[in-house]
Every structure is written in C-alpha cells, then in structure tokens.
C-alpha cells in the first residue's frame, strides 16, 4: 500500500546515502524544472548526499546534465549508458554498455521501426530529442503531439516487440531499443564502478523517486521509494507502486519529498533546519 510521504520515518531517512530520481514529470512540471525542485537538488548535494538522475532522455541532454547540474552522474536512455563529470580533470566521462558499431547498427534498425510506427499509427511523431540519442528510439505520444489513447500506445509497443526490441512507456514517450539492459542494471553498474559499492547490499540506504510505469522496476527493487502524485494516474497499469507518494505533482512533489527528508534529518551535523 502506498503511504503519504509524511509517513517516512526519521530512522529510515537518516540512513539515506543518496537519491536516485527520474526527470520528466518527477523533477519537472509541465516540461519545466520548478525552482523548488532545483533548489532541493542543490540542498541535497551541499549536504553530502549522492544524487543521480535516472532517465530515458537522450545522450545530448545527459551531457549537459552531467556537466551543469549538481549531480554525481546521470544514467540515460533507459540504461544505455552513464555519464559523469571528473572534477579533478574537469572532463566529462562516458560509459556505454554497447560499442559504437553496435549502437550504429541498432540505430539503423530502429529507424525502420520508426517509419513503420508513423505509417501505421496516425498522430504519432518521433520525439523532438531524437537527434541527440545514441541507443534508442523515442516515439512521442503526448509531449509535442495531441495525446494518444491507450490503445494506440499499446500498438506502438506491439510494433517494437514484433521486431524484437525492448520498449518502455514513460509519461511522454514510448522508448524502444535492442538489448536486455534497463535503468536498474545500469544504475547498479554505475554504483559499482563509481562508488565501489554493491547496490544489492546497500539499496536500503537510497531513495528512488519516479512517476510512471517505466519506473516500476526501480519501485520494486528499492525498499524505499517515493512517487510524485501523478504516479497515481498509472495505478491500473502497474503492479509495483512506490512505498510513498507526495501530495503534489511533478517537480513540486519532488521538492515535497526532499523537504520531508530534510525535516527528518535536520538534527544531523551539517544538515539545515527544515
């Protein structure tokens, strides 16, 4: 059963080492990052928490995020890679699961699938951020197009699967790719390679925040997870819901979740009063 975020206990919050979070409609509201969400991110980072966005957004965006945001790194394109900024060398470092040749071959195959989807399902469009992608195809079903119905979204998924591709539905896109990787697998790889930790042994010390069905594996994996209020729109489509839910949508909900963490941890050294 999903509980209000206010039910998060102090001892649990005090045990957190960091926060993983989705971006679209979790950290954003209506496609924009509200000031309260970005402020909460800075506060987390300044207090020594590890912060890593886990997103379906493209490599081009993740390049910017890793360089410009107060984060320890970013997992992008639903687990195809992670990027991080080497503070000592002042250089962006990139780790991809597949080689450039494999990614290039897969992009050609995905291009044909995209043409098929556009021909068979009126109203769809290739996502406006596709040019910045390295490993997947994003089909827009409600970001820059009039929202498609559930039947059309399911048909997009069927076309991807018919060609042997993996696909996930986010709050704005249907993402498809070749390979068995996912957000969770790359998150584990990031933690192992960057922090020398086994996430399986330490997952109770991290909170995951999300908003949609493609976050479901993360909700299931992490003992402590939180959804912004708009996750409730997808209740009928999900088997694993977050442990907690905010009272507000999107970025304001993210800020609300973080504010609860600040309140619960305010007596720790170095933490600001709520």
N, C-alpha and C positions, 0 to 999 in steps of 0.2 A: 504494500500500500504506500502511495506517495504521500509524504507529510509536508506541511508548510516549512519553509526554510528556517523559521524561528525555532523549530524543534531541534535544530542542530545542537548537540551537546558541547559544553565547554571543553571537556577532556578530548573529545574527538577533534575539535577544531585546533586545540593546542598541539595535537600530534601531527598536523599537516606540515609537510615539507614544501609543497607546491601545488599549483593549479594547472590542469590541462583544460583547454576550452575550445569549443567550436567558435567560428566567427559569424557567419551570416545568420541573422535573426537570433543569435545568442549574445554576441558582443555588439551587434548593430541593431538599429531600429529603423525600419523603412529604408534600409540600404545605407544608412549613415551611422557613424560611431558617435553616440552622445557623449558630452563632456564628462558626465558622471562615470561612464564606463572606462574611459581612458584614464581618468583620474584614479579610479580604483586599481587599474593595472599598474600605474606608477607607484601607488602606495604599497602594493604587494611587493613589487621589485625592490623598492627602497627599504623595506623591512626584511629583506633577505630571502623572500620566498622565491622558489623556482617557478617560472611562468612560461608556458609553451602553448601557442595556438595549434590546434589540430584541425585542418580544414580541407575542403575539396577545391579550394581556389587554386589558381594556376601558379606555375613556377615564377612567372614575371612578377606577380603580386607578392609571392613569398620572398623574392629577392629584396623587395622594398621592406617588407615586414621585418625580416631578419636584421636588416641594416638600421632601420629607423625607429622601430618600436622598442619599448623596454621589456624585451623578452630574451630568454636563453636560447631560443631557436624556434623553428617552425616546421611542422610536418604538413606537407601539401599534397594536392591532387589525390586525396583519399589514401595516402600511404605510399605513393610512388617514390618519395624522397624526403630528406630533411635538410634544411639549410641552417647555418648558424654563423654568427659573426665572431671571428677570432679577435678578441680585444687586444691581445699583445701585438699581433701582426697587422691589425686593423684591416683585415681582409675577410670577405665572405667565403665560407667553405660550404661545399655542396656534396651530399652523399645520395646517389641514386641507387635504387635496387637493381635496375636493368641497365645494360650498356647502351651507348648512343645508337649502335646499329639496331639493337632490339627495339628501342624506342622509335627509331625512324621507320622500321618495318611495320610496327604496330600503328603508327600514325597513318600510314597509307591504307591499312585495312579499316581503320576507324573512319577515315574519310568516306569510304564507300558506304559504310553503315549509316553515316550521317545523311548522305544523299538519299538513301532508302527511307529513312525516317521522315525527312522533309517531304518526300513524294507521297508517302502513304498516310501521313497524319497532318491534315491542314491545321495551320495555326502554330505549328512548332517553329523553332528557329535555333540555329546554332548559337550558343551563348556568346555574348559580346566579348568575353575574355578568352575566347578560344585561341586567338593568335599568340597568347602568352603561355600556352600549355605545352608540356613536354611529353606527357604519357597518357592522357585520357581525352575523351570527347565529352563535352558538356552540352546537353540539349536543354534549352530554355523552355520551361513550361509555365512560368509566371513572373519572371523578373522584368523582362522588357517586352513581353507579349501578353495578350489577354490571357488570364488563367485558363488552363485546360482542365477538363474534368478528369475524374479518377480513372475512367475507362481509357482515355487517351494516354494518360501517364503509364498505366499498366501495359498498354500496347507498345509504347516506347521500350519498356523493359523487355517485353517479349521479343522484340526485334534484336535487341542487343544479345539476349541469351541464345537466340536462334543461330547467331554467328559465333557462339562460343565465348562471348565476352561476359565479364562480371559487370554488374551495374548496381547502383545505389541511388535512392531518391533522397535528395536534400529538400530544404524548404523552398528552393527556387529552381534547381536543375535536376535532371537525371544524368548522372555521370556513368560512363561506360569505359572499360579498359580490358586489356588482355593480361591475364595473370591472376594469381590467387592472393596477392597482397591486399592489405586493408589498413585502415588507420591504426588499429590496435597493434598489429605486427610491427609497423614502422615506429610507433611510439616506444615499444619495448626495445627495439634496436637503438633508437636514439638514447634512451636511458642507459642502456648497457655500454654503448660506445662513448658517450659524452660524460656520463656521471659515474661510470664503473659500478653500476648498481643493477641488481636483478629485480625488475619491476614485480615479478611474481611474488617476491619475498617482501616487498615494501609498498604494495599498492594501497594498503590501508592508510598510508601517510600522504596520499594525494587525493584531491577532489577533481572530478571531471564535471564540466558544465556543458550542456548541449540543449538542443531544441527540436530535433526531428528524427525520423526513422533511421537515417544513416548514422546516427549516434548510438543506436541501440546496442551494438556490441560493446561500446565503452560503458554504457549504463550497466550492462550485465557484468562486465569484468571488474569494475571498481566497486569496492564495498561502500564507498561514499561518493555519491553523485548528486547533481542538482540540475534541474531543468528550469529554464525561464518559463513564464506562464504559458506562452504559446505552444509549448510542447503538448499541452492538453488537447490541441486540435488534432493530434495524431494518435490519441489513445486507442482508437479502434483498429489502428494499423500496426500496433506494437505489442509485443509480448513482454518486453522488459522495459519498465519505466524507471525514471530516476528515483533515488531514495527520497529526495526532497524537491519541492517546487517553489519558485518565487511567486510573489503576489503581483508582479509586473512583467510585462513582455520585454523581449529583446534586451538591448543594452541597459535599460533601466532595471530590468530583472537581474542582469549580471551584477550591476552595481549593488543591488539589494543583497544578493548572495554574499558578495565580498564584504559588505557592511556588517553582516552577521558574524562573519569570521573575525573582523576587526573587533567587534564587541566582545566576542568570546575569548579573544587572545589579548585584550588590552592591558592585562596585568603582567604580561611578559616583558622582559627587558627589551628595549628597542622598538616596542610596538606603541603606536599612537593611541591615545584615548579615543573612544568612539565618538 
